[in-house]
Amino acid sequence: MDLQTKLIYLFIDLVIPLLIGNACRHQSRLDKEFFQRMIVFNICGVYPILTILTMWNLKLNFALVWLPVIGVLICVIPGALAYLRVNIKFKSELDKGSYILSAILSNTATLGGLCAYIMYGEVGFAYTQMVVMLQNVVMFTFCFPLAQYYYQKSIGASFDRQSVARLFLNRNQLPVVGTAIGLFLNLVNIGRPAQLEAIVDPLVHLGAWTALLPIGYAIDTMGMRTYYAAITDLIPIKLILTPAAAYLIARVLFADETIVNTIVILAAMPTAINTVIAVQLHKLNVDIATAAFVLTTAVCVVFELPMLFVLMSG
């Protein structure tokens, strides 16, 4: 696949569903419930099947055990940088929590997986699943409690820990289950039927659309505009410093150029829509999270990704 085709795929599978999803906010036939069901279909149907198929066929080696660790570092690095700045930038605890979560959570699974697939095909998507394997653990065991901490602090209440069962036993873990099943089939040397290869490509595109249409629908530009100036430092934190640090780490651990480049792509991802969900659930400042999502996504799509595609295709 040449560079021009890769950029066309990026536009078709990323920009168009976001625009269509946002346009759906101005009609009444397809409501919030419809897009919520689409998210469930994506999490419970498309991505578990995709992770099984791609992990099933991945050539495994011991060095790959570092990929989940790097996935955690991709969260830790921008989160630590944001934490160092948060007390300078904001006074409200609700604002602080939103800002730090916007730095920690990135769109690695959906947008990152799509970009890795466009660049490197099925193997790029499989590497993505290994990188994001522990990121759900980070989100549920650290980010959600962190959001709760900042909310409780804002009202002067004590921090109430969430139950472990509620954090892990939920449908959001199904892609992780798919990864485990795919790895098991791979390790026991059960060959993947050749016929299944044909459904990987359409499933990747279906997964992108069923994830990004609801994201486009969720974008509400009202109220967040006043926060753009306050969160512009997330652009260098998430799109420059984090991928640069990830590149240096990956160069030490891996000789395979495809793995290194996949890690850089995933480390360069913008703020995730899950940030908005986490912030809404814990009553933090939704406008900051939404502004971070829109601003970093726009810069990533318009500037970062085309530049990475050009450099990595050279």
N, C-alpha and C positions, 0 to 999 in steps of 0.2 A: 504494500500500500504506500503510495507516494505522499509527500507532505501535503499537497493540495487536497487530496482525498481525505487525509486525516483531519484537516481543518474543516472540511465540509461536514464530515461525520460529527465533529465537535459542535458545530453550529446546529445541525439537525437534532442531535440527541441532548443538547443542553440548552441552547438559547431559545429554540422554538417552543419546547414544552413549558419553559418558565414564562414566556410571553403569553402562550395560550392559557395557561393556568391563571395568570393574573387577569387576563381579559375575561375569564369566567366569573370574576367577582362582580361584573356588571350585568349579569343575567340571573334569572331566577329558577331556571329548570334544574341546573346542577348546583346543589347546595353543599354546605359544609359536611353533612353526613355522607354524601356521595364520595367526596374526596377522602374522608376518613376511612371509608370502606376500601378505597383504592390503596391507602397506606397499609392497611391490614393485609390486603391481597399481596402487596409487594413484600412485606416482612414475613408473612406466613407461607407464601406460595413461591414466588419467583426466586427470591434470593436463597432460601434453603436449597432449592433444586440446583441453582447455579453453583453454589459452593460445593455441593456433593460432586457435581460433574467435573468441575475444574480441579478440585483437590484430588479427585480420583485418578486423574491423568498426569499429575505433576511429578517431575523427576525429583525425588527427595534426596537430600544429603544433610549431614549433621549441621552444617553452617546455617541452615534455614531456621534453627531454633532461635537465632538472634532476631528474626523478623518480628515476633510478638513483642520482644523487649524494645526494639526500635519504635514500634507502634506506641508504646507507653511513653517513650522519650519524646515523641512528636507532640504529645499532650503536655508533658512536664516542662519542656523548654519554653514554649510561649507563655504557659501559665506562670512560670517563675519570673519571667521578664515583666509580665503584666503586674504581678504582685509587688514587684519592686517599685512600680510607678503609681499604684492605685491610690495610696494615701496622699500623693501630691495632686492627683487629678480630681478626686471626688471626696466630698464630706459625708454624703448620705451612704449608709450601709447598703441600701437597696441598689444604689448605683454601683458601688464597689463590687458587689456580688455579680451583677450582670456583666460588668467589664471583665472580670477575671474568667468567668465561664465562657465569654465570647472569645477569649484568647485560648482557652484550653481545648474546647471542642471544635473539631474541623470536619469538613465534608469529605472524609477519606473514603468511606464505604461506597457512597453513591457516585459523586463526581470523580473521586480518585480512582475508583474501580473502572469507571467508564473511560477515563483518560489513559489508564494503564492498558486497558483492552485495546483501545484505538492504536496505541503505540506498539504494543508487543503481543497482541492477540490473547489467546486463552491463558498463556503462561503469566502474562502481566496481571490478569484478573486473579489468578490463583495466588500469586505473591501478595496481592492486595488483601485477600482474605486472611492470609497468615499475619500480615501487619496489623490488621484491625481486630485480630482475635481477642486481645485483652482490653481493647478500648471500651467495650461494653462494661467490663469490670470497673474500669476507671470512671465511667459515667455514673454507674449505679452505686458504687461503693465510696466514691470520692466527690464527684461533681454534685450529685443530688443532695448528699449530706452537707456539702459546702454551701449550696444555695439555701438550705434550711437554716444553716448556722447564721448566715448574713440576715435572713429574715427575722429570726429570733432575736438577734442582736439589735435590729432596728426597732423592735418593740420592747426591748429590755427584758426579754424572757430567757429562760434557760434552754439550752440546746437539747432537743429530743431526738434520739437516734431512731432511724427507721429499722424495721425488722429485717433480718437477713433473708427470710423466706420471701418477703414481698420484693426485695431487690433482685433476686435471682430467678425465682420461679414465675416467669412471665413470658409472653409470646415474643418479646423482643430478643430473646436468646435463641430463637430458632435458627438464624443464620450460623450461630456458633455451633449448634447441634449438627447442622449440615456440614460444616467444616470437619467436625469430629468423625462423622460417618464417612465422608470422602477420604479422609486420612486413613481410616481403618481399612476401607476397601483397597486403598493403595498399598498399605503395609502388608496385607495378607495376600498380595499378588493376584487379586481377582481382576482380570483385564476388563477395561471399559468397552462395551460393545461399540463397534465403529458407527453404527446407526445414530448413536446419541450425540456424536460430534456435530451433526447437522443442526441440532436444536440449541447449541450453545450461543451462536451469534444472534438469532432472534430473541433469545431470552435476555441477553445483555441489553439489547435495545428496548425490549419491553420493560425490563427492570429500571432503566434510566427514565423512561416516560412515566411509569407508574409511581416513581419516587419524586420526579421533578414537577409534574403537573400539580400535585397538592402543595408543593413548596411555592410555586408561582401563585396559586390561589391564596396562600396564607400571607403573602407579602402585602402589608398595609402601610403605604408611605406616609400617611397622616400621623403627625406627632413625633416622628423620629428625626425629622430634618434638623432640628435644633441641636442634635447630638453628633452630627457628622464631624464637626471640628474637634470635638472632645475625644473622639476615638480614632482619629487618623493615624495615630502611632501604631495601631494594630496592623496597618499595611506593612511597614518594615518588619514588625515583630513576626507576623505570620507568613509573609510572602518573600522575605529576604533572609532574615536572621535564622529562622527555623530551618528552611531548606538548606542553607549554607552549613549549619551545624550538623544536620542529618547527612549531608554529603561527606563531610569530614569523617564522621563516625562510620558510614557505610564503606568508605574507601579503606578503612583499617580492617573491617570485618569480611569484606567480599571482594573477589576478583572479577566476578561476573558483571559485565557492564549493564546487562538488562536488569539485574537486581538493584544495582546502585541507582540507575536512572529511575526505576520504579519507586524506590524509597524517596528520592528527591521530588518526584511528582506528588507523592502522597503528603510529604512534608510541606508542600507549597499550597495546600488546599485552604480555601477560605473558611470563615466561621460557619458552623453547621446550623441547620434549621432546628436540630435538637436543642440548641442553646435557647431558642425562643420558647420551646416547649418546657424545658427545665425552669426557665425564668417565670413563665406563666404559672406553672404548678406551684412554685414557692413564693409567688407574689413579689418578685423583684421588679426592677425597671425594665419592662418589655421593650420600650422604645430604644434603649441602648442596644439590646440584643438584636432587634430587628435592623437597626441602623448598621450594626457591625456586620450582620449577615449580608445585607444589600451592598454596602460599600466594598467589603473585601471580595465578595463574589464578582461584582462588576469589574474591579481592578484585575482580579485573577483571570477572568474570562477574556477581557479585552487586551490585556498586556502580558500577564505572566504565562498563561498556557501557550499562546502562539509563540512566544519567545523560547519556552522550553521545547516545544515541538520542533522548532527550527534548529536549535542547538543539538538536540538529541537525534535528529534525522541527518545531521551533517556527516 
